[in-house]
């Protein structure tokens, strides 16, 4: 299999997982959904109120120059947790956005928990 086919198949599988997860969870203003996105260079996350379609808080690793590794995920989660606390949000639903729950995604979730946000 050539590289393009492998990448297309991998992307399609992640999109299917993402849709399956999104069919089961949604966020409200009091209990928002935290969606995580990771690329090879950066990590970002946002707290979403799906009822109104608003983003309540966000963190962008590219703007903060935070790399997409475990250490960067911890730093991004700490910044994100302070934004959530300023918005008076203490509990969220975690949307791993089709990614497997290990590595960077797991480090981000664990750092959110350590910062006092309930997942």
C-alpha positions as CSV (number, residue, x, y, z in Angstrom):
1,X,0.0,0.0,0.0
2,X,1.4,3.4,-0.8
3,X,1.7,6.2,1.7
4,X,-1.3,8.2,0.4
5,X,-3.6,5.3,0.8
6,X,-2.4,4.5,4.3
7,X,-2.9,8.1,5.4
8,X,-6.3,8.3,3.8
9,X,-7.4,5.1,5.5
10,X,-6.0,6.3,8.9
11,X,-7.8,9.6,8.6
12,X,-11.1,7.9,7.6
13,X,-10.9,5.6,10.7
14,X,-10.4,8.6,13.0
15,X,-13.3,10.4,11.4
16,X,-15.6,7.4,12.0
17,X,-14.4,7.2,15.7
18,X,-15.0,11.0,16.0
19,X,-18.6,10.8,14.7
20,X,-19.4,7.8,16.9
21,X,-18.1,9.6,20.0
22,X,-19.9,12.9,19.1
23,X,-23.2,11.0,18.7
24,X,-23.0,10.1,22.4
25,X,-21.8,13.3,24.1
26,X,-22.7,16.9,24.0
27,X,-22.0,19.9,26.2
28,X,-24.0,22.5,27.9
29,X,-23.1,25.9,29.4
30,X,-22.7,24.3,32.9
31,X,-21.2,21.1,31.7
32,X,-19.3,21.8,28.5
33,X,-17.6,19.4,26.1
34,X,-13.8,19.7,25.9
35,X,-12.6,18.8,22.4
36,X,-8.9,18.2,21.9
37,X,-7.1,18.5,18.6
38,X,-3.5,17.5,18.1
39,X,-1.2,17.8,15.1
40,X,2.4,16.8,14.7
41,X,3.5,20.3,15.8
42,X,0.8,21.7,18.2
43,X,-2.1,20.8,20.5
44,X,-5.3,22.8,21.1
45,X,-8.5,22.4,23.0
46,X,-11.8,24.2,23.5
47,X,-14.7,24.0,25.9
48,X,-17.9,24.0,23.8
49,X,-21.6,24.6,24.7
50,X,-23.3,22.5,22.1
51,X,-26.8,23.9,23.0
52,X,-25.9,27.4,21.9
53,X,-22.9,26.5,19.7
54,X,-20.5,28.7,21.7
55,X,-16.9,28.2,22.6
56,X,-16.5,29.0,26.3
57,X,-12.7,28.7,26.6
58,X,-9.9,27.7,24.4
59,X,-6.2,27.1,24.3
60,X,-4.1,27.2,21.2
61,X,-0.6,25.6,21.4
62,X,0.6,27.3,18.2
63,X,-0.1,30.8,19.7
64,X,1.6,29.8,22.9
65,X,4.5,28.0,21.1
66,X,3.7,24.8,22.9
67,X,4.8,21.6,21.2
68,X,2.6,18.6,20.7
69,X,4.3,16.3,23.2
70,X,3.5,15.2,26.7
71,X,5.2,18.1,28.3
72,X,3.5,20.5,26.0
73,X,0.1,18.9,26.7
74,X,0.7,19.4,30.4
75,X,1.5,23.1,29.9
76,X,-1.5,23.6,27.6
77,X,-3.8,21.9,30.1
78,X,-2.6,24.1,32.9
79,X,-3.4,27.3,30.9
80,X,-6.7,25.8,29.8
81,X,-7.6,24.9,33.4
82,X,-7.1,28.5,34.5
83,X,-9.3,29.7,31.7
84,X,-12.0,27.2,32.7
85,X,-11.8,28.3,36.4
86,X,-12.1,32.0,35.3
87,X,-15.3,31.0,33.4
88,X,-16.5,29.2,36.6
89,X,-16.4,25.8,35.0
90,X,-15.4,23.0,37.3
91,X,-16.7,19.9,35.5
92,X,-16.5,19.0,31.8
93,X,-17.1,16.1,29.4
94,X,-13.9,15.0,27.6
95,X,-14.1,14.5,23.9
96,X,-10.9,12.9,22.6
97,X,-12.0,13.7,19.1
98,X,-11.3,10.3,17.6
99,X,-7.8,10.0,18.9
100,X,-6.7,7.1,21.0
101,X,-6.5,7.8,24.8
102,X,-2.8,7.6,25.3
103,X,0.3,9.7,24.9
104,X,-0.5,13.4,24.4
105,X,-4.3,13.1,24.8
106,X,-3.9,11.2,28.1
107,X,-1.3,13.6,29.4
108,X,-3.7,16.5,28.6
109,X,-6.6,14.8,30.4
110,X,-4.5,13.9,33.4
111,X,-3.1,17.4,33.7
112,X,-6.7,18.8,33.6
113,X,-7.6,16.5,36.5
114,X,-4.5,17.5,38.4
115,X,-5.5,21.2,38.0
116,X,-8.8,20.6,39.6
117,X,-11.1,20.1,36.7
118,X,-13.4,17.1,36.9
119,X,-13.7,15.0,33.8
